[in-house]
Amino acid sequence: MATNPAGKGTKTIGINMKMEMAKDLEKRALSMQLSTGAYCKIILGEWLKSGKKLKLQED
């Protein structure tokens, strides 16, 4: 059985997104010398801590 490299009590998730958004996230992460995954974890964590509701709408 494989173990999760992040340790117990963690779960790895993956998402698909438009290339433009992915490139923007990669660019922002690189500017902070972070991996894209680490950057996404930080911004999602900050959003969750804020308690703000996400408004879903079509562009």
Secondary structure, 3 states (H helix, E strand, C coil): CCCCCCCCCCCCCCCCCCHHHHHHHHHHHHHCCCCHHHHHHHHHHHHHHHCCCCCCCCC
